[in-house]
Amino acid sequence: MTTTSPGEWLQSEAKKRTDPDTGLEFLQLTCHESENTHIYFHNPSFHPEMRGLIFKSNRSGNPEYYQMEWGSWRFRRISEANGEFILHHIWRSDGEKIRFFEGCRLVEVDWKSGRGTILKTDEKGRFPQGLSADKGSRVMFFIRMLPDRYDEYMKVVERGGSVLERVSVKPPCELVRWDWNLRQPEAVFVREELLIGHPQAHPLDPDAAVYAHCAPQLLDGPKIKSWLIRREDKLPVPISHGGDSWTTGHQFLTHDGRFIYDLTYQNRVNRPAFICIRSGRNFENHEKYALPDRHCHYHLRESDNLMVGDGAVRGAQNRLWEDFIYRIELNEEEKVAESLPLVRHGGFSKKEYGKQSVHPHPTFSPDGKWVIYNSCLDGSSDLALFAIPGS
């Protein structure tokens, strides 16, 4: 098998800072003019046992994965994408190995040595993405973008085309299930002509996954609908969204696979919005919490249902708290999600209210004590970290 070698360890760039509005202390982990981002919450940046974290940076000229040690905060490159598309990863449950795609190559990197092994090359498609695995890391799901319309799609991406433009030319996609224990490991669960969103493997059922698919009616923007697919089902099962005028985003399965949390709203004005908790065999039951403030991304601490999000909220004297990471608590009695600003992230575009130039998407650590997010306080995107007050 072909192997890869890690880069040299680089000195820590971490510095302590204090938010001037809230007084919260936080740690800015990178300080560089390049783009440095933690990974979307479906693919956690934190090592499962809190030995460190991984992040993506283009400081070498191309986007690459980097490994950072906890406490010393030194870091090194662990990928050799060399300009290939690199996105999403999965941890082995013990944290000893990490897998990700470099273009069409699936690479497995050893956490201690940083050395990588190319496990497979996907010759059928272009830059597989949305990697997800069950709890035992035996079965993984990913999205394969097929070659049709690929060149047209990449031209739109390279010139910074809108979401609607990208969706309209998105190549056909397949949702692929890969079982490492089978002689014929690959099974195509779903094939669609338009965008398939990030799949989430059911943590305890290796034959099931939840994914999003963009319906073809693009009148008010993409209508994201969630679907559940099982090996025994002939067709995907739609997950209810309370009517055709509603859409959903930023959903995730809890670690026991019993609940889906998502943000549900009406397309045109993102109002009214709710945090929905879905349950049942097909997630047909739902419980709604009104979300009066505007949040773009959020994450859950499952031990006590505490949430963090990013967005803009109205506070005392109608002050608009923009560009902040928020603590969100679910009021069981009034069925309302209540927000409290914690730290400024600086990720909103100043030209257009509510549009994020960089997605902070705050994410809890496995022990629930820390939150990592992307910060733009110095002009470019950097990793930042803070401890949840009281944890």
C-alpha positions as CSV (number, residue, x, y, z in Angstrom):
1,M,0.0,0.0,0.0
2,T,1.1,3.5,-0.7
3,T,2.0,5.5,2.4
4,T,2.2,9.2,3.2
5,S,4.5,11.1,5.6
6,P,3.6,13.9,8.0
7,G,5.0,17.4,8.0
8,E,7.3,18.9,10.6
9,W,5.8,20.0,14.0
10,L,5.1,23.7,13.9
11,Q,5.3,25.9,17.0
12,S,2.1,26.9,18.8
13,E,0.3,30.0,17.7
14,A,-2.1,30.0,20.6
15,K,-2.8,33.1,22.6
16,K,-5.3,33.9,25.5
17,R,-7.9,36.6,24.8
18,T,-10.9,38.1,26.7
19,D,-14.1,39.1,25.1
20,P,-14.6,42.9,25.8
21,D,-18.4,42.6,25.9
22,T,-19.0,39.5,28.0
23,G,-15.7,39.1,29.8
24,L,-15.4,35.4,28.7
25,E,-11.8,34.2,28.3
26,F,-11.0,32.2,25.2
27,L,-8.0,30.7,23.5
28,Q,-7.3,31.6,19.9
29,L,-5.5,28.5,18.7
30,T,-4.2,29.8,15.3
31,C,-3.0,33.2,14.3
32,H,-2.2,33.2,10.6
33,E,-3.3,35.2,7.5
34,S,-4.4,31.9,5.9
35,E,-7.8,30.2,6.3
36,N,-7.8,27.9,9.4
37,T,-11.0,26.1,10.2
38,H,-12.2,23.4,12.4
39,I,-14.3,20.7,10.8
40,Y,-18.1,20.7,10.6
41,F,-19.8,19.0,13.6
42,H,-20.8,15.9,11.7
43,N,-17.1,15.1,11.6
44,P,-15.8,16.2,15.0
45,S,-12.4,18.0,15.2
46,F,-11.8,16.8,18.8
47,H,-9.9,13.5,19.4
48,P,-12.4,11.1,21.0
49,E,-10.2,10.9,24.1
50,M,-9.3,14.7,24.1
51,R,-5.7,14.1,23.1
52,G,-5.9,16.9,20.6
53,L,-7.8,18.0,17.5
54,I,-7.6,18.3,13.7
55,F,-8.3,21.2,11.5
56,K,-8.0,22.3,7.9
57,S,-5.7,25.1,6.7
58,N,-4.5,26.5,3.4
59,R,-1.3,28.0,4.9
60,S,0.8,25.8,2.6
61,G,-0.9,27.1,-0.5
62,N,-3.4,24.2,-0.7
63,P,-6.1,23.0,1.8
64,E,-4.6,20.3,4.0
65,Y,-5.5,18.5,7.3
66,Y,-3.4,19.4,10.4
67,Q,-3.1,17.6,13.7
68,M,-2.8,19.7,16.9
69,E,-1.7,18.4,20.3
70,W,-3.8,19.3,23.3
71,G,-2.2,21.6,25.8
72,S,1.1,22.3,23.9
73,W,-1.0,23.4,20.8
74,R,1.8,22.6,18.4
75,F,0.6,21.2,15.1
76,R,1.7,19.4,11.9
77,R,0.3,18.6,8.5
78,I,-1.0,15.0,8.2
79,S,-2.4,15.0,4.6
80,E,-0.8,15.3,1.1
81,A,-3.8,16.5,-0.9
82,N,-1.6,18.7,-3.1
83,G,-4.5,20.7,-4.4
84,E,-7.0,17.8,-4.5
85,F,-10.4,18.4,-2.9
86,I,-10.2,17.4,0.8
87,L,-13.3,17.3,3.0
88,H,-14.7,15.4,6.0
89,H,-13.2,12.6,8.0
90,I,-14.1,9.8,10.5
91,W,-12.3,8.8,13.7
92,R,-11.8,5.2,14.8
93,S,-13.7,4.9,18.1
94,D,-10.4,4.7,20.1
95,G,-9.0,7.7,18.3
96,E,-5.9,5.8,17.1
97,K,-6.7,6.2,13.4
98,I,-8.4,8.9,11.3
99,R,-9.7,8.4,7.8
100,F,-10.5,11.1,5.1
101,F,-10.6,11.6,1.4
102,E,-7.9,13.3,-0.6
103,G,-9.6,13.8,-3.9
104,C,-10.7,10.2,-4.7
105,R,-8.1,8.6,-2.4
106,L,-9.3,7.3,1.0
107,V,-6.4,7.8,3.4
108,E,-6.0,6.4,7.0
109,V,-3.6,8.3,9.2
110,D,-2.1,6.9,12.5
111,W,-2.6,9.6,15.3
112,K,0.7,8.9,17.0
113,S,3.1,8.8,14.0
114,G,1.1,11.0,11.6
115,R,1.9,8.5,8.8
116,G,-0.9,7.7,6.4
117,T,-1.9,4.7,4.2
118,I,-4.0,4.9,1.1
119,L,-6.8,2.3,1.7
120,K,-8.7,2.7,-1.6
121,T,-9.2,4.9,-4.6
122,D,-12.7,5.6,-5.8
123,E,-12.4,5.6,-9.6
124,K,-16.1,5.9,-10.2
125,G,-16.7,9.5,-9.2
126,R,-15.2,12.9,-8.3
127,F,-14.2,14.0,-4.8
128,P,-16.3,11.8,-2.6
129,Q,-17.6,13.7,0.5
130,G,-19.8,13.6,3.5
131,L,-17.9,10.7,5.2
132,S,-19.8,9.2,8.1
133,A,-19.4,5.9,10.0
134,D,-21.3,3.7,12.6
135,K,-20.0,3.5,16.2
136,G,-17.7,0.6,15.5
137,S,-16.3,2.2,12.3
138,R,-17.1,-1.0,10.4
139,V,-19.5,0.6,8.0
140,M,-19.1,4.0,6.4
141,F,-21.4,6.1,4.2
142,F,-20.3,8.8,1.8
143,I,-21.5,10.8,-1.2
144,R,-20.0,10.2,-4.6
145,M,-20.4,12.9,-7.1
146,L,-20.6,11.4,-10.6
147,P,-18.6,12.8,-13.6
148,D,-21.7,14.2,-15.4
149,R,-21.8,18.0,-15.2
150,Y,-18.7,18.0,-12.9
151,D,-16.7,20.4,-15.0
152,E,-19.6,22.8,-15.3
153,Y,-20.1,22.6,-11.5
154,M,-16.5,23.3,-10.7
155,K,-16.6,26.5,-12.9
156,V,-19.5,27.8,-10.9
157,V,-17.6,27.0,-7.6
158,E,-14.4,28.6,-8.8
159,R,-16.1,31.9,-9.7
160,G,-18.0,32.0,-6.4
161,G,-21.4,31.2,-7.7
162,S,-24.5,31.3,-5.5
163,V,-26.0,28.3,-3.7
164,L,-28.8,28.2,-6.2
165,E,-26.4,28.2,-9.1
166,R,-24.4,25.4,-7.6
167,V,-27.4,23.3,-6.9
168,S,-28.8,23.8,-10.4
169,V,-25.6,22.3,-12.0
170,K,-24.6,19.9,-9.2
171,P,-23.5,16.6,-10.7
172,P,-25.7,13.5,-10.0
173,C,-24.8,11.9,-6.7
174,E,-24.9,8.5,-5.1
175,L,-25.2,7.7,-1.4
176,V,-22.7,4.8,-1.0
177,R,-22.5,2.3,1.9
178,W,-19.1,0.7,2.4
179,D,-18.7,-2.4,4.6
180,W,-15.0,-3.3,5.3
181,N,-16.0,-6.8,6.3
182,L,-17.6,-7.8,3.0
183,R,-15.8,-9.2,-0.1
184,Q,-18.1,-6.9,-2.1
185,P,-18.0,-4.0,0.2
186,E,-19.9,-1.3,-1.8
187,A,-23.6,-0.9,-2.0
188,V,-25.3,2.2,-3.6
189,F,-28.3,3.1,-1.4
190,V,-29.6,6.1,-3.3
191,R,-28.9,7.9,-6.6
192,E,-30.3,11.4,-7.2
193,E,-29.9,13.9,-10.0
194,L,-29.5,16.8,-7.6
195,L,-27.6,17.5,-4.4
196,I,-27.5,14.9,-1.7
197,G,-26.5,16.5,1.7
198,H,-24.1,15.1,4.3
199,P,-25.2,11.6,5.3
200,Q,-25.2,10.5,9.0
201,A,-24.6,6.9,9.6
202,H,-26.9,5.6,12.4
203,P,-24.5,5.0,15.3
204,L,-26.0,1.7,16.3
205,D,-27.6,0.4,13.1
206,P,-25.0,-0.2,10.4
207,D,-27.8,-0.6,7.8
208,A,-29.3,2.8,8.2
209,A,-28.4,6.4,7.5
210,V,-30.1,9.8,7.5
211,Y,-29.4,12.3,4.7
212,A,-30.7,15.5,3.2
213,H,-31.8,16.0,-0.4
214,C,-32.6,19.2,-2.2
215,A,-36.0,19.0,-3.9
216,P,-36.1,20.4,-7.5
217,Q,-38.5,23.3,-6.7
218,L,-36.0,26.1,-6.3
219,L,-38.6,29.0,-6.1
220,D,-37.5,30.4,-2.7
221,G,-34.2,28.6,-2.4
222,P,-33.3,25.0,-1.9
223,K,-36.0,23.0,0.0
224,I,-33.9,20.7,2.2
225,K,-35.8,17.6,3.1
226,S,-34.5,14.9,5.4
227,W,-34.7,11.2,4.6
228,L,-34.1,8.0,6.4
229,I,-32.8,5.0,4.4
230,R,-32.4,1.4,5.6
231,R,-31.1,-1.6,3.7
232,E,-34.5,-3.3,4.1
233,D,-36.5,-0.4,2.6
234,K,-37.1,-0.2,-1.1
235,L,-37.4,3.6,-0.9
236,P,-36.1,6.3,1.5
237,V,-38.6,7.3,4.2
238,P,-39.3,11.1,4.4
239,I,-38.8,12.7,7.8
240,S,-41.7,15.0,8.5
241,H,-41.2,18.7,8.4
242,G,-44.7,19.9,9.3
243,G,-45.7,20.8,5.7
244,D,-44.4,21.6,2.2
245,S,-43.7,25.3,3.0
246,W,-41.2,24.3,5.7
247,T,-37.5,23.4,5.3
248,T,-34.8,22.2,7.7
249,G,-31.1,22.4,8.2
250,H,-28.2,21.6,10.5
251,Q,-29.6,18.3,11.7
252,F,-27.8,15.7,13.7
253,L,-28.4,12.3,15.3
254,T,-27.8,11.9,19.0
255,H,-25.1,9.3,19.9
256,D,-27.7,6.7,20.8
257,G,-29.5,7.2,17.4
258,R,-32.9,7.8,19.2
259,F,-33.3,11.5,18.4
260,I,-32.7,14.0,15.5
261,Y,-32.2,17.6,16.4
262,D,-32.7,20.1,13.6
263,L,-33.5,23.8,12.8
264,T,-36.8,24.1,11.0
265,Y,-38.1,27.3,9.4
266,Q,-40.0,28.8,6.5
267,N,-37.9,29.4,3.4
268,R,-38.4,33.0,2.5
269,V,-37.6,34.9,5.6
270,N,-36.3,32.1,8.0
271,R,-39.3,32.9,10.3
272,P,-40.8,31.5,12.3
273,A,-38.0,29.2,13.3
274,F,-38.0,26.2,15.7
275,I,-35.5,23.8,17.1
276,C,-37.2,20.4,16.6
277,I,-36.5,17.2,18.4
278,R,-37.6,14.2,16.4
279,S,-38.1,10.7,17.7
280,G,-39.8,7.4,16.7
281,R,-38.7,4.6,14.4
282,N,-39.0,6.9,11.4
283,F,-38.5,10.1,13.4
284,E,-42.2,10.8,12.8
285,N,-42.7,12.4,16.2
286,H,-41.5,15.9,16.9
287,E,-41.3,18.4,19.7
288,K,-40.8,22.1,18.8
289,Y,-39.1,24.9,20.7
290,A,-39.7,28.4,19.3
291,L,-36.4,30.2,18.4
292,P,-37.1,34.0,18.3
293,D,-33.5,34.8,17.4
294,R,-31.6,34.2,14.3
295,H,-29.2,31.3,14.5
296,C,-27.3,29.7,11.6
297,H,-25.6,26.7,13.2
298,Y,-25.9,25.0,16.6
299,H,-24.7,22.0,18.5
300,L,-25.9,20.0,21.5
301,R,-24.4,18.7,24.8
302,E,-26.5,15.5,25.1
303,S,-25.9,15.1,28.9
304,D,-28.2,18.1,29.7
305,N,-29.6,19.4,26.4
306,L,-27.5,22.6,26.6
307,M,-26.9,24.0,23.2
308,V,-24.5,26.5,21.6
309,G,-25.2,28.4,18.3
310,D,-24.1,31.4,16.2
311,G,-26.2,34.2,14.8
312,A,-27.7,37.4,15.9
313,V,-30.2,38.0,18.8
314,R,-32.0,41.0,20.3
315,G,-31.1,41.7,24.0
316,A,-31.9,44.3,26.6
317,Q,-32.9,47.7,25.3
318,N,-33.3,45.9,21.9
319,R,-29.6,45.8,21.4
320,L,-28.6,43.6,18.4
321,W,-26.0,41.1,19.5
322,E,-24.4,40.2,16.2
323,D,-21.4,38.0,15.5
324,F,-21.6,36.0,18.8
325,I,-21.5,32.4,19.9
326,Y,-24.6,31.9,22.2
327,R,-25.6,29.6,25.0
328,I,-29.0,28.2,24.2
329,E,-31.3,26.6,26.8
330,L,-34.5,24.8,26.1
331,N,-37.4,26.1,28.3
332,E,-39.5,22.9,28.7
333,E,-42.4,24.8,30.3
334,E,-42.8,27.5,27.6
335,K,-41.3,25.5,24.7
336,V,-38.9,28.3,23.9
337,A,-35.2,28.3,23.1
338,E,-33.5,31.1,25.1
339,S,-30.2,32.6,24.1
340,L,-27.3,34.2,26.0
341,P,-24.3,35.7,24.2
342,L,-20.9,34.2,25.2
343,V,-18.2,35.4,22.9
344,R,-17.9,37.4,19.6
345,H,-16.8,35.4,16.5
346,G,-16.7,38.2,13.9
347,G,-17.9,35.9,11.1
348,F,-20.7,38.0,9.7
349,S,-20.4,40.0,6.5
350,K,-20.7,43.7,7.1
351,K,-22.3,44.2,3.7
352,E,-25.3,41.9,4.2
353,Y,-27.0,41.3,7.5
354,G,-27.2,37.7,8.5
355,K,-24.8,36.4,5.9
356,Q,-21.8,34.6,7.3
357,S,-18.5,35.2,5.5
358,V,-17.1,32.3,7.6
359,H,-19.2,29.7,9.3
360,P,-18.3,29.6,13.1
361,H,-20.5,26.5,13.7
362,P,-19.6,26.0,17.4
363,T,-19.1,22.4,18.5
364,F,-18.9,20.8,21.9
365,S,-15.9,18.6,22.9
366,P,-16.6,14.9,23.7
367,D,-16.5,15.6,27.4
368,G,-18.9,18.6,27.0
369,K,-16.6,21.1,28.7
370,W,-15.2,22.9,25.7
371,V,-16.5,24.6,22.6
372,I,-14.5,25.1,19.4
373,Y,-15.5,27.5,16.7
374,N,-14.1,29.6,13.8
375,S,-13.2,33.2,14.6
376,C,-12.6,36.1,12.3
377,L,-11.6,38.7,14.8
378,D,-8.2,39.2,13.1
379,G,-9.6,39.4,9.6
380,S,-9.0,35.8,8.4
381,S,-10.4,32.6,9.8
382,D,-8.8,31.1,12.9
383,L,-9.6,28.4,15.4
384,A,-10.8,29.4,18.8
385,L,-11.7,27.5,21.9
386,F,-13.4,28.3,25.2
387,A,-14.6,26.5,28.3
388,I,-18.3,26.4,29.1
389,P,-18.8,28.5,32.2
390,G,-19.5,26.2,35.2
391,S,-18.2,23.1,33.5
